[in-house]
Amino acid sequence: MRILDQYILGRILMNFISSFVILMFIFIFQTIWLFIDDLAGKGLDLMIIGKFLLYLMPNLTEKVLPLTVLLSSILTFGAFAENYEFAAMKASGISLLRSMRYIIVFVVILGGVTFYFANTVIPASEQKIYNLRRNIATLKPAAVIVEGVFSDFEGLNIKVDRKYGENDRFLENVIIHQKSNLQRNTTVIKAATGELISEEGSDIIQLLLKDGHYYEELISKSGTEGKHHPFARADFETYIMNIELPDNMEDLEADRNVETDRMKNVRRLLTDIDSIENHNRGLVSAFSKNIAMRMGAFQAVIPDSISRARDSVSQVQDSIRAALVKQIPGQATDSAQFPMVPRRVIVDEDPLSPFRAFEQGQILDASRNSVKNILNSVRGKREELELSYKRYNMHILSLHKKFALAFSCIILFFVGAPLGAIIRKGGLGLPMVIAIVLFLAYYFFGVFSSNYAKEGNIHPVLGAWLPTMIMLPLSIWLTRRATADRGLTDFGHFMDFIKERFSRFRIKKATQTS
């Protein structure tokens, strides 16, 4: 490696490390601001808060790394151009692409490290942060219950006006909503005061309520009783609720065996995508067969009355044909000789015509009810299918985002380096503004495309690669302009074209007047 290459690589590394540290601190403080309600005043020690932020840092690298590559490349090459170092390189016969040779190798290696990071470290940190948050909610229930709002705690929605005492164990004006097995809010409990009681090593938390009311809506099995809306109501002086904790909850980092798409690596995602796709196909196929059987589709079933009607028509046809044969002796009895009397006639197009009036009414009512039941089944199944396909889209999106993140670092370098050479400005002023604007455009494109992909409006592969695909033409255009030593907005050719057209117009007008 030549001295010049060492100098350029050293400058980009210095700017990269300093930008990464600064941006990581900014995003960490922004994260603390977002989760301040979950951390402040919950009785959590500094060790737990430190673990919480440590597990969040790998997730922040998805935002920090692309922005760091973009900012550091603009800063480095902008400073080279501002200090006329590029002019000296070009005078020595060193082009822009030649000066970027070792930096390109560094960025490609960085892209590989980013993919490894997204495939191994980020899924593990997602699992850790999920377990930590859920276990904090379980082992330290007072940390989950927020004053003035309903908080979800092990299947209960709890709202309190005030918490006080040691570890916020005492509660004031407690309202509890408890859902049934059908996920309906059937039970409401109100109490003037409450207390959270837990013992070390116990898997049960007691919620002691005092001076309150208990209301439960009873769900009757028969439809007639349901019209009366039965309920149970009671007043109590002391009411104890035992809340059972999950097994193996000895520490705050115990694994709860919950995995989402962000908690899986590439191999696991590929396996689960095939499984979810087969599951969705089986679900749709089974539901389609069920609906087809309920509707009687593709089944040639003829009612007995229609069959009898057709048989009687056939008998009448045979008698008419026999009478005509007697009147014209010596002729064949083939039905082809009597085209005006076909062998079979088609029954009236109305399928209800063979039935009597009251039977037609019964058939129409039964058909109407059957259609309503089928529509209700379709509406109920629609939500399940939408959730299943959304899960499938999210797995594909997470798979391709791991590759797109690695390529985005390379593409954004080819956006930042030529842009820095074109604007010829170093420091943290204009380069910082340009880098933030470009990154916000890249980030917002990624957010919108991901949301559209999750809902199935666009393909998940396109949703993952769309921001990178948008930045790719920009990187090619900027690299070509910087290599040709052109400015960002070159109006010279446009002005020359206008002057040429204007001069031709003057010459033509002068010749016409002469």
C-alpha positions as CSV (number, residue, x, y, z in Angstrom):
1,M,0.0,0.0,0.0
2,R,1.4,3.4,-1.0
3,I,1.7,6.3,1.4
4,L,-1.1,8.1,-0.4
5,D,-3.4,5.1,0.0
6,Q,-2.5,4.8,3.7
7,Y,-3.3,8.5,4.2
8,I,-6.7,8.3,2.5
9,L,-7.6,5.1,4.3
10,G,-6.5,6.6,7.6
11,R,-8.6,9.7,7.1
12,I,-11.7,7.7,6.2
13,L,-11.3,5.4,9.2
14,M,-10.8,8.4,11.6
15,N,-14.0,10.1,10.3
16,F,-15.9,6.8,10.3
17,I,-15.1,6.0,13.9
18,S,-15.7,9.5,15.2
19,S,-19.0,9.7,13.2
20,F,-20.1,6.3,14.4
21,V,-19.5,7.2,18.1
22,I,-21.3,10.6,17.8
23,L,-24.3,9.2,16.0
24,M,-24.6,6.2,18.3
25,F,-24.7,8.5,21.3
26,I,-27.4,10.6,19.6
27,F,-29.5,7.6,18.8
28,I,-29.0,6.2,22.3
29,F,-30.3,9.4,23.9
30,Q,-33.2,9.4,21.4
31,T,-34.0,5.8,22.5
32,I,-33.8,6.8,26.2
33,W,-36.3,9.6,25.4
34,L,-38.7,7.1,23.8
35,F,-38.5,4.6,26.6
36,I,-38.3,7.1,29.5
37,D,-41.7,6.1,30.7
38,D,-40.7,2.4,30.9
39,L,-37.5,3.2,32.8
40,A,-37.9,6.2,35.0
41,G,-39.4,5.8,38.5
42,K,-40.0,2.0,38.2
43,G,-37.6,0.9,40.9
44,L,-35.1,-0.5,38.4
45,D,-31.4,-0.4,39.3
46,L,-28.7,1.0,37.1
47,M,-27.6,-2.5,36.1
48,I,-30.9,-3.4,34.5
49,I,-31.1,0.0,32.7
50,G,-27.6,-0.5,31.5
51,K,-28.5,-4.0,30.1
52,F,-31.6,-2.5,28.5
53,L,-29.5,0.1,26.6
54,L,-26.8,-2.5,25.8
55,Y,-29.3,-4.8,24.1
56,L,-30.8,-1.9,22.2
57,M,-27.5,-0.8,20.7
58,P,-27.3,-3.6,18.0
59,N,-30.8,-2.6,16.7
60,L,-29.6,1.0,16.4
61,T,-26.7,0.0,14.1
62,E,-29.3,-0.5,11.3
63,K,-29.8,3.2,11.3
64,V,-26.3,4.3,12.5
65,L,-24.1,2.3,10.0
66,P,-25.6,3.7,6.7
67,L,-25.6,7.2,8.1
68,T,-22.0,6.8,9.3
69,V,-20.8,5.6,5.9
70,L,-22.6,8.5,4.1
71,L,-21.4,11.2,6.6
72,S,-17.8,9.9,6.8
73,S,-17.4,9.7,3.0
74,I,-18.8,13.2,2.5
75,L,-16.5,14.6,5.3
76,T,-13.4,12.9,3.9
77,F,-13.7,13.7,0.3
78,G,-15.2,17.1,0.9
79,A,-12.1,18.0,3.0
80,F,-9.8,16.6,0.2
81,A,-11.5,18.8,-2.4
82,E,-11.6,21.9,-0.1
83,N,-7.9,21.7,0.7
84,Y,-7.0,21.2,-3.0
85,E,-5.7,17.7,-2.3
86,F,-7.7,16.3,-5.1
87,A,-6.3,18.9,-7.4
88,A,-2.8,17.7,-6.5
89,M,-3.8,14.0,-7.0
90,K,-5.2,14.8,-10.4
91,A,-2.1,16.8,-11.4
92,S,-0.1,13.6,-10.5
93,G,-2.3,11.5,-12.7
94,I,-4.4,9.9,-9.9
95,S,-8.1,9.8,-10.7
96,L,-11.0,9.8,-8.2
97,L,-11.6,6.1,-8.7
98,R,-8.0,5.3,-8.2
99,S,-7.9,7.2,-4.9
100,M,-11.0,5.3,-3.8
101,R,-9.5,1.9,-4.5
102,Y,-8.6,0.8,-0.9
103,I,-11.6,2.6,0.5
104,I,-13.8,0.5,-1.8
105,V,-12.2,-2.6,-0.4
106,F,-12.8,-1.4,3.1
107,V,-16.5,-0.6,2.4
108,V,-17.0,-4.1,0.8
109,I,-15.5,-5.7,3.9
110,L,-17.7,-3.5,6.1
111,G,-20.8,-4.7,4.1
112,G,-19.8,-8.3,4.8
113,V,-19.4,-7.5,8.5
114,T,-22.7,-5.7,8.5
115,F,-24.5,-8.7,7.1
116,Y,-22.9,-11.0,9.7
117,F,-23.9,-8.6,12.4
118,A,-27.5,-8.4,11.1
119,N,-27.6,-12.2,10.8
120,T,-26.3,-13.1,14.2
121,V,-26.0,-10.2,16.7
122,I,-29.2,-8.4,16.0
123,P,-31.5,-11.5,16.3
124,A,-29.8,-12.4,19.6
125,S,-30.2,-8.8,20.9
126,E,-33.9,-8.8,19.8
127,Q,-34.4,-12.0,21.9
128,K,-32.6,-10.5,24.9
129,I,-34.5,-7.2,24.8
130,Y,-37.9,-9.0,24.5
131,N,-37.1,-11.3,27.4
132,L,-35.8,-8.4,29.5
133,R,-38.9,-6.2,29.0
134,R,-41.4,-9.0,29.6
135,N,-39.5,-10.3,32.6
136,I,-39.4,-6.8,34.1
137,A,-43.1,-6.7,33.7
138,T,-43.5,-10.0,35.5
139,L,-40.9,-9.8,38.3
140,K,-41.4,-6.1,39.0
141,P,-45.1,-5.5,38.4
142,A,-45.0,-2.0,39.8
143,A,-42.5,-1.1,37.0
144,V,-45.2,-2.0,34.4
145,I,-48.2,-0.3,36.0
146,V,-48.2,3.4,34.9
147,E,-50.2,6.0,36.7
148,G,-53.3,7.3,34.9
149,V,-53.3,4.8,32.0
150,F,-54.3,1.2,31.5
151,S,-51.3,-1.1,31.6
152,D,-51.2,-4.7,30.3
153,F,-50.0,-7.2,33.0
154,E,-50.3,-10.9,32.5
155,G,-53.7,-10.8,30.8
156,L,-55.0,-8.0,33.0
157,N,-55.5,-4.3,32.2
158,I,-54.8,-2.3,35.3
159,K,-55.2,1.4,35.9
160,V,-54.2,3.3,39.1
161,D,-54.4,7.0,40.0
162,R,-51.3,6.9,42.2
163,K,-48.5,4.6,43.4
164,Y,-46.6,5.1,46.6
165,G,-44.7,3.3,49.3
166,E,-41.7,1.0,49.1
167,N,-41.1,-0.1,45.5
168,D,-44.4,1.5,44.6
169,R,-46.2,-1.5,46.0
170,F,-49.3,0.5,47.3
171,L,-51.9,1.5,44.7
172,E,-54.8,4.0,44.9
173,N,-58.1,3.9,43.0
174,V,-57.5,0.7,41.1
175,I,-59.5,-0.3,38.0
176,I,-59.0,-3.8,36.5
177,H,-60.4,-5.1,33.3
178,Q,-60.2,-8.9,32.9
179,K,-61.0,-10.6,29.6
180,S,-62.7,-14.0,29.1
181,N,-61.4,-16.9,27.0
182,L,-63.2,-15.3,24.0
183,Q,-61.2,-12.1,24.5
184,R,-64.2,-10.2,25.7
185,N,-64.1,-7.7,28.5
186,T,-66.6,-9.4,30.8
187,T,-65.2,-8.6,34.3
188,V,-64.5,-5.2,35.9
189,I,-63.1,-4.7,39.3
190,K,-62.8,-1.4,41.1
191,A,-61.1,-0.8,44.5
192,A,-60.2,2.2,46.6
193,T,-56.7,0.8,47.5
194,G,-54.5,-2.1,46.4
195,E,-51.2,-3.7,47.4
196,L,-48.8,-5.9,45.4
197,I,-47.4,-8.7,47.5
198,S,-44.6,-11.0,46.3
199,E,-42.0,-13.2,47.9
200,E,-38.6,-14.1,46.7
201,G,-38.6,-17.5,45.0
202,S,-42.4,-17.6,44.7
203,D,-44.1,-17.9,41.3
204,I,-47.2,-16.1,42.5
205,I,-47.9,-12.4,42.9
206,Q,-50.8,-11.4,45.1
207,L,-52.9,-8.3,44.4
208,L,-54.7,-7.4,47.6
209,L,-57.7,-5.1,46.9
210,K,-59.8,-3.3,49.5
211,D,-63.1,-1.5,49.6
212,G,-64.3,-2.2,46.0
213,H,-66.9,-3.6,43.7
214,Y,-66.9,-6.7,41.4
215,Y,-68.9,-6.8,38.2
216,E,-69.1,-9.7,35.8
217,E,-71.2,-10.1,32.7
218,L,-72.5,-13.7,32.4
219,I,-72.5,-15.3,29.0
220,S,-75.5,-17.6,28.6
221,K,-75.5,-20.6,26.3
222,S,-79.0,-20.2,25.0
223,G,-80.0,-17.3,22.8
224,T,-83.2,-16.5,24.7
225,E,-81.5,-16.0,28.0
226,G,-78.8,-13.8,26.3
227,K,-81.4,-11.2,25.5
228,H,-81.8,-10.5,29.3
229,H,-78.0,-9.7,29.7
230,P,-77.5,-11.5,33.0
231,F,-74.6,-10.3,35.2
232,A,-73.2,-10.7,38.7
233,R,-72.3,-7.9,41.1
234,A,-70.7,-7.9,44.5
235,D,-69.2,-5.6,47.0
236,F,-66.1,-6.6,49.0
237,E,-64.0,-5.3,51.8
238,T,-61.0,-7.5,50.9
239,Y,-60.4,-9.3,47.6
240,I,-57.2,-11.2,46.8
241,M,-56.1,-12.0,43.2
242,N,-53.3,-14.6,42.7
243,I,-51.4,-13.9,39.5
244,E,-49.3,-16.9,38.5
245,L,-45.9,-16.1,36.9
246,P,-44.5,-18.2,34.0
247,D,-42.2,-21.0,34.7
248,N,-38.4,-20.6,34.9
249,M,-38.6,-16.9,35.8
250,E,-35.6,-16.9,38.2
251,D,-33.9,-13.9,36.6
252,L,-34.6,-11.0,34.3
253,E,-32.9,-12.6,31.4
254,A,-34.8,-15.9,31.4
255,D,-35.7,-17.1,28.0
256,R,-39.5,-17.1,27.3
257,N,-39.1,-19.1,24.0
258,V,-40.8,-16.4,21.9
259,E,-39.5,-15.8,18.4
260,T,-40.5,-13.2,15.9
261,D,-39.1,-12.7,12.4
262,R,-36.5,-10.2,13.7
263,M,-35.2,-12.9,16.1
264,K,-34.2,-15.3,13.3
265,N,-31.2,-15.7,11.1
266,V,-31.2,-16.4,7.4
267,R,-31.3,-20.2,7.7
268,R,-34.2,-20.1,10.1
269,L,-36.0,-17.6,8.0
270,L,-35.8,-19.7,4.9
271,T,-37.1,-22.7,6.7
272,D,-40.0,-20.8,8.3
273,I,-40.9,-19.1,5.1
274,D,-41.5,-22.4,3.4
275,S,-43.5,-23.7,6.4
276,I,-45.7,-20.6,6.6
277,E,-46.3,-20.7,2.8
278,N,-47.4,-24.4,3.0
279,H,-49.5,-23.5,6.0
280,N,-51.2,-20.7,4.2
281,R,-51.9,-22.8,1.2
282,G,-53.4,-25.5,3.3
283,L,-55.5,-23.1,5.2
284,V,-56.9,-21.5,2.0
285,S,-57.5,-24.9,0.4
286,A,-59.3,-26.3,3.4
287,F,-61.4,-23.2,3.7
288,S,-62.3,-23.2,0.0
289,K,-63.3,-26.9,0.2
290,N,-65.4,-26.2,3.2
291,I,-67.2,-23.3,1.6
292,A,-67.7,-25.4,-1.6
293,M,-69.3,-28.2,0.3
294,R,-71.6,-25.9,2.3
295,M,-72.7,-24.2,-0.9
296,G,-73.1,-27.4,-2.8
297,A,-71.0,-26.2,-5.6
298,F,-70.1,-28.5,-8.5
299,Q,-72.7,-31.1,-7.4
300,A,-75.3,-32.0,-9.9
301,V,-78.1,-32.7,-7.5
302,I,-81.7,-32.7,-9.0
303,P,-84.6,-32.6,-6.6
304,D,-87.1,-35.5,-6.8
305,S,-89.9,-33.2,-7.9
306,I,-87.9,-31.9,-10.9
307,S,-87.1,-35.5,-11.9
308,R,-90.7,-36.4,-11.7
309,A,-91.7,-33.4,-13.8
310,R,-89.2,-34.3,-16.5
311,D,-90.5,-37.9,-16.5
312,S,-94.1,-36.7,-16.9
313,V,-93.0,-34.5,-19.8
314,S,-91.3,-37.4,-21.5
315,Q,-94.4,-39.5,-21.1
316,V,-96.5,-36.8,-22.8
317,Q,-94.0,-36.6,-25.6
318,D,-94.1,-40.3,-26.2
319,S,-97.9,-40.3,-26.4
320,I,-98.0,-37.5,-28.8
321,R,-95.4,-39.2,-31.0
322,A,-97.4,-42.4,-31.0
323,A,-100.6,-40.6,-32.1
324,L,-98.8,-39.0,-34.9
325,V,-97.4,-42.3,-36.1
326,K,-100.9,-43.8,-36.2
327,Q,-102.1,-40.9,-38.4
328,I,-99.2,-41.3,-40.9
329,P,-98.9,-45.1,-41.4
330,G,-95.7,-46.5,-43.0
331,Q,-93.4,-43.9,-41.6
332,A,-90.6,-44.6,-39.2
333,T,-91.1,-44.1,-35.6
334,D,-87.8,-42.4,-35.2
335,S,-88.0,-39.1,-33.4
336,A,-85.9,-37.5,-36.2
337,Q,-89.0,-37.7,-38.5
338,F,-90.9,-35.4,-36.1
339,P,-88.6,-32.5,-35.3
340,M,-91.5,-30.5,-34.0
341,V,-91.8,-33.0,-31.1
342,P,-88.3,-33.4,-29.5
343,R,-87.5,-36.5,-27.5
344,R,-86.6,-34.3,-24.5
345,V,-87.6,-30.8,-23.7
346,I,-85.8,-28.5,-21.3
347,V,-87.7,-27.7,-18.1
348,D,-88.4,-24.0,-17.4
349,E,-85.2,-22.0,-16.5
350,D,-86.7,-21.2,-13.1
351,P,-85.5,-24.0,-10.8
352,L,-88.3,-23.2,-8.3
353,S,-91.1,-23.7,-10.9
354,P,-91.8,-27.4,-10.0
355,F,-92.3,-26.5,-6.3
356,R,-95.5,-25.1,-4.7
357,A,-95.7,-21.6,-3.4
358,F,-95.0,-22.3,0.3
359,E,-92.1,-24.6,-0.7
360,Q,-90.6,-21.9,-2.7
361,G,-90.7,-19.5,0.3
362,Q,-89.0,-22.1,2.5
363,I,-86.3,-22.7,-0.1
364,L,-85.6,-19.0,-0.5
365,D,-85.4,-18.5,3.3
366,A,-83.1,-21.4,3.7
367,S,-80.9,-20.2,0.8
368,R,-80.8,-16.7,2.3
369,N,-79.7,-18.0,5.7
370,S,-77.1,-20.2,4.1
371,V,-75.6,-17.3,2.2
372,K,-75.6,-15.1,5.4
373,N,-73.8,-17.9,7.3
374,I,-71.2,-18.3,4.5
375,L,-70.6,-14.6,4.4
376,N,-70.1,-14.5,8.2
377,S,-67.6,-17.4,7.9
378,V,-65.7,-15.6,5.1
379,R,-65.5,-12.4,7.2
380,G,-64.3,-14.3,10.2
381,K,-61.7,-16.2,8.2
382,R,-60.5,-13.1,6.4
383,E,-58.8,-11.6,9.5
384,E,-57.1,-14.9,10.3
385,L,-55.8,-15.1,6.7
386,E,-54.7,-11.5,6.7
387,L,-52.6,-12.0,9.8
388,S,-51.1,-15.2,8.5
389,Y,-50.1,-13.6,5.2
390,K,-48.8,-10.5,7.0
391,R,-46.6,-12.9,9.1
392,Y,-45.4,-14.5,5.8
393,N,-44.6,-11.0,4.3
394,M,-42.7,-9.9,7.4
395,H,-40.5,-13.0,7.3
396,I,-39.6,-12.4,3.6
397,L,-39.0,-8.7,4.4
398,S,-36.7,-9.5,7.3
399,L,-34.7,-12.0,5.2
400,H,-34.0,-9.5,2.4
401,K,-33.4,-6.6,4.7
402,K,-30.3,-8.4,6.0
403,F,-28.8,-8.4,2.5
404,A,-30.2,-4.9,1.7
405,L,-28.5,-3.4,4.8
406,A,-25.1,-4.7,3.7
407,F,-25.5,-3.4,0.1
408,S,-26.8,0.0,1.4
409,C,-23.5,0.7,3.1
410,I,-21.7,0.2,-0.3
411,I,-24.2,2.2,-2.3
412,L,-24.3,5.1,0.2
413,F,-20.5,5.3,0.1
414,F,-20.7,5.8,-3.7
415,V,-23.3,8.6,-3.0
416,G,-21.2,10.3,-0.3
417,A,-17.7,10.2,-1.7
418,P,-18.5,11.7,-5.1
419,L,-20.9,14.2,-3.5
420,G,-18.1,15.4,-1.1
421,A,-15.7,15.8,-4.1
422,I,-18.3,17.8,-5.9
423,I,-19.4,20.2,-3.1
424,R,-15.8,20.7,-2.0
425,K,-16.7,21.5,1.6
426,G,-15.4,19.8,4.7
427,G,-16.2,20.1,8.4
428,L,-19.5,19.4,10.1
429,G,-21.6,22.2,8.5
430,L,-22.9,21.7,5.0
431,P,-21.7,18.0,4.8
432,M,-23.7,17.1,7.9
433,V,-26.9,18.8,6.5
434,I,-26.6,17.1,3.2
435,A,-25.9,13.7,4.8
436,I,-28.9,14.0,7.1
437,V,-31.2,15.0,4.2
438,L,-30.1,12.1,2.1
439,F,-30.3,9.7,5.0
440,L,-33.8,10.9,5.9
441,A,-34.9,10.3,2.3
442,Y,-33.4,6.8,2.4
443,Y,-34.9,6.1,5.8
444,F,-38.4,7.3,5.0
445,F,-38.4,5.4,1.7
446,G,-37.5,2.3,3.8
447,V,-40.3,2.9,6.4
448,F,-43.0,3.4,3.8
449,S,-41.9,0.5,1.6
450,S,-41.7,-1.8,4.7
451,N,-45.2,-0.8,5.8
452,Y,-46.7,-1.4,2.3
453,A,-44.9,-4.7,2.1
454,K,-46.2,-5.9,5.5
455,E,-49.8,-5.1,4.4
456,G,-49.3,-6.9,1.1
457,N,-49.7,-3.8,-1.1
458,I,-46.3,-4.4,-2.7
459,H,-44.0,-7.5,-2.8
460,P,-41.9,-7.9,0.3
461,V,-38.7,-8.2,-1.8
462,L,-39.4,-4.8,-3.4
463,G,-40.2,-3.4,0.1
464,A,-36.8,-4.4,1.4
465,W,-34.7,-3.3,-1.7
466,L,-36.6,-0.1,-2.7
467,P,-34.5,2.4,-0.8
468,T,-31.3,0.9,-2.1
469,M,-32.7,0.8,-5.6
470,I,-33.5,4.5,-5.4
471,M,-30.0,5.4,-4.2
472,L,-28.3,3.2,-6.8
473,P,-29.0,5.5,-9.8
474,L,-28.1,8.5,-7.7
475,S,-24.7,6.9,-6.8
476,I,-24.0,6.1,-10.5
477,W,-24.9,9.7,-11.6
478,L,-22.8,11.4,-8.8
479,T,-19.8,9.1,-9.5
480,R,-19.8,9.9,-13.2
481,R,-20.1,13.6,-12.6
482,A,-17.3,13.6,-10.0
483,T,-15.1,11.5,-12.2
484,A,-15.6,13.9,-15.1
485,D,-14.9,16.9,-12.7
486,R,-18.4,18.4,-13.2
487,G,-20.4,20.3,-10.7
488,L,-23.5,19.2,-9.0
489,T,-25.7,21.5,-11.1
490,D,-24.0,22.4,-14.4
491,F,-26.0,25.0,-16.4
492,G,-23.2,25.8,-18.8
493,H,-24.5,23.6,-21.7
494,F,-28.0,24.8,-21.1
495,M,-27.0,28.5,-21.3
496,D,-24.9,27.8,-24.4
497,F,-27.9,26.2,-26.1
498,I,-30.1,29.2,-25.3
499,K,-27.5,31.6,-26.6
500,E,-27.1,29.6,-29.8
501,R,-30.8,29.5,-30.4
502,F,-31.2,33.2,-29.7
503,S,-28.3,34.2,-32.1
504,R,-29.8,32.0,-34.8
505,F,-33.2,33.7,-34.3
506,R,-31.6,37.2,-34.6
507,I,-29.7,36.3,-37.8
508,K,-32.9,34.9,-39.4
509,K,-34.9,38.0,-38.5
510,A,-32.1,40.3,-39.9
511,T,-32.1,38.4,-43.2
512,Q,-35.9,38.6,-43.5
513,T,-35.9,42.4,-42.9
514,S,-33.1,42.9,-45.5
